[in-house]
Amino acid sequence: MMPEQTIEFRYDTQLLLDHYVEDGEDADDVADELRDEIIKYLEENIKGDSMAIAASSDEDEYGEKANVKLHYHTNEPWQVLEYARTHGEIYDIVVEDMDRQSRDLQG
């Protein structure tokens, strides 16, 4: 029988974020700044690991926007969601309990 693996940061938290830019702002610059700000905030305020974050820009019928895709392992996924929501619209939200997944695979 294999020993149980301890998962330090239990919740795999994923989301997409759209942040519409103001007239005159460069959407690529806003995307880069937003990515950097989110990384810094999470590292300083919400413990976790396995962070992957990407930013780009896009345009739809509502205007130009910065897009962020975030993946982060943490024990406080709700704090990640609350923080991300302060920067725009969040969607395609996934919060998976990796501890539960691990136990299901062993049984």
N, C-alpha and C positions, 0 to 999 in steps of 0.2 A: 504494500500500500504506500502510495506517495505521501510525503508530508504536506500538510496544508500550506498553501502560499498566502502570505499576508499581503493585502493590498493597502498601501498607505493612503492613497487618494482614491476613494471608492467610485466616484461618479465621473463618467466620461461625458463631458458637457460640450455640446456642439450647437452652433447657431450661425445664421447669416444676419447681417445688419446692413440696412440702407440708410445713408445720411445724405439728404439733399443739400446741395451747396448753394450759397448765396450768389446773386449776380456778381460777376467780376472775380469770383474765386476760381482757382484752377482745381478741377475735381481730382486730378492725379496727385497734386500737392496735398489736398485735404485728405485723401485716402492714406497717403504715406504718414502724415501727421497723426491721423486717427489711429492707425496701426501702432505707431510708436507709443502714443498715449495709453492705449489699452494694455500693451505689453508692460509698460512701466507701472501702471496702476495695479494690475494683477500680481506682478512680482512683489510689489510693496504691501499689498493689502489682503490678498486672498491666497492662502497657501495652496500649492498644487504642483503638478509637474506635467511633462509631456505636452507642453504648449506648442501648438502649430497655429499660425495666424497668417493670413494672406489678405492683401488689399489691392483693389483695382478701382477703375472708374467706369461709369456707364451712363446711359441716358435713356429715359423712357418718356411717356406722355406727360409726366409731371415735372420733368427737368433733369438736369445733370445731377449725378449722385456719386458718392464714394461708397464702395461695397467692401465689407469686411467679412471674411469667413474665419470663424474661431473654433478651435478644438482645444479643450483643456481638461485635465484630470484634477478634481478637487473634492473636498468633502462638503463644500458649500455652494452647490450649483445655483441655488436661488440668488446668492449674492452676485454671481457672475451675470445672471440674467437681469437683475435689478440695475447693475452698473451699466451693462451694454444698452439697456433701454434708455438711459439718459443721453445717448448719442444718436438715437434714431429709431427706426422701426426694426424690430427683431422678428425673425420668422424661421421656418424650418428648424425648430428647436428640438434637440434630441438630448435626453438625459438618461444614460444607461447605467445601471448598477453593476459594476464589473465584479464585485464580490458575489453577487447573486449568479451572474453568468458563470463564474468560476465554479461555484458549487454545483450548478446544473450540469456542467461538463463532467464533473467527477462522479455523478450519480448515474 
